[in-house]
């Protein structure tokens, strides 16, 4: 522990976990950074993997994994960013990349062979991504201030993508069937869009 820094790393279980933290001056640890990983006992044998990289101050990561062959990768650079991960099932993969301040990313995966990613740049962007089912793919990319994006997938072989560049934009994609394809691109400010498939 470096003097003057509050760094908390909590790990439960014995999966493969890698954590790197660094404050803005390049010293080991980040001011107030928190990384917490909860993996089922025997996680290494079950293929549970978490990789967390934090730079800056007061960033928070929480990862919960229960299942087999699950992978989570989280990168944070800035202040007051938060990422919350819940993974269950088999062969699910996700990633979070946050640069800036006060971003919130929440990802929940269940089922099998799902792939999800969230990238956030700027300030105060909000993204929620939920996957259940088989072989779904989803990506949310946000660049700006106070954008909000939600993707929900249930079923099989769905693909969804949201791109937001600007401020105060809102986007939602809900896919409830199979073989859905949906994309929302927002460039500007105060835009709203929603797509629902499979009802």
N, C-alpha and C positions, 0 to 999 in steps of 0.2 A: 504494500500500500504506500503510495506517495503521500507525503505530508500535505494536508489541506485538501485532499481529494476524497470524495465519497464514492467508492466503487463497490457495487454489490453484484456478485455473481452467484446464483443459486442453481444447483444441478441436482436432480433427483433421477436415479436410474443409472445405467451403465452403457448407454448407447454412445455413438461417436459424436462428441461435442467439441467444437472449436470456437473460442471466443477471443477477440482482440479488441482492446479499448485504448483510446488515445485522446488526450485533451488537446485543445487548440495549439498549445505550445510544443506539442510533440512528445510530451512526457507520457509514460505508460499510465493507463487508466484514464477515464474521462470524468469530469466534475459531475457527480451525481448520476452517472450512467448506471442503468440497471439492466442486467441480462439474466433471465430466469428460464430454465429449461426443465420440463417435467417429462421424463421418458419412462415407459414401462420397464420394470426390472428385466434384465436380459436383452436390453435394447440393441446391444452390439450384435448379438447373434440374430436378432430379428431384422437387422438392416435399418435401424433408426439413425438418422444423421441430421445434425443441426450445425449450421455455420453462422456465426454472428460477428459482425465487424462494426464497431462504433467509434466515431470521431466527433468531438464536440462536447456539449454539456447537457445534462439532464434528459438524455434520450432513454427510452424504455422499450425493452423487448420481452415478450412472454411467449414461449413455445410449449405446447402440449402435444405429445405424440403417443398414440396407442395403435398398434397394428404391425404391419411388416413392410419393409422396404419403403420407408417414408423419408423424404428429403426436404429440408427447409433451409433457405439461405437468406439472411437479412443483412443489409448494409444501411447504416445511418451516418450522415455527416451534417451536423448543424446543432440546433437546440430544440429541446422539448418535443422531439418527434416520438411517436408511439406506434409500435407494431405488435399486434396480437394474433397468434397463430394457433389454430386447433386442427390437428390432423389425425384421422383415423382411417382404417381401411388398409389398402395394399397398393404399392407402386404409385403413390401420389407424390407429386413434385410441385414445390412452389418457391417463389422468390419475392423479396421486397427490397426496393432501392429507394431511399429517401434522402434528398438533399435540400436543406433549407431549414425552416422553422415551423414547428407546431403542426406537422402533418399527422394524420391518423390513418393507419391501414389495418384492416381486419380481414383475415382470411380463414375460412373454414372449409375443410375438405373431408369427404367421406366417399366410400365406394372404392373404385379401382382405376388405376392408370389415368388419373386426371392431372392436368398441368395448368398452373395459374401463376400470374405475375402482376405486380403492382409497381409502377415507377412514379415518384412524386418529386417535383422540383418547384421551388418558390416558397409559398407560405400558406398555412392553414388549409391545405387540401384534405379531402375526406374521401376514402375509398373503402367499399365493402364488397368482398367477393366470396360467394358461396357455391361450392360444387358438391353434387351428390350424383352417383350413377357411375357410368363407365366411359372412359376415354373422351372426356370433355376437355376443351382448351379455352382459356380466357386470359385477356390482357387488358389492364387499365393503365393509361399513361396520362399524367396530369402535369401541366407546366403553367404556373400562374398563381393566383391568389383566390382562396375560398371556393374552389371547384368541388363538386360533389358527384361521385359516380358509384353506381351499384350494379353488380352483375350477379344473377342467380341462375344456376344451371342444374337441372335434374333430368335424367334420361341418359342417352348415349350419343356419342359422336357429335356433340354440339360445339360450335366455335363462335366466340364472341370477342369483340374488341372495342374499347372506348378510348378515344384520344381527345384530350381537352387542352387547348392553349388559349389563355385569356383569364378572365376573372368572373367569379360568381356564376359559373355554368353548372347545369344539372343534367345528368344522363342516367338512364336506367335501361338495362336489358334483362329480360326474364325469359328463359328457355325451359319449357317443361316437357318437351317431347324428345324426339330423336332426329338427328341429322339437320339440326337448325344451323343457319348461318346469319349472323347479325353484326353490324358495325355502326358506330356513331362517331363522327368526327365533328368537333366543335372548335371553331376558330373565331374568337371575339369575346364579347362580354354579355352576361345575362341571357344566355341561351338555355333552352329546355328541350329535351328529347326523351322519348320513351319507346321501347320496342318490346312487344310480348309475343312469344311464339309457342305454339303447342297447346293452346287451350282447347 
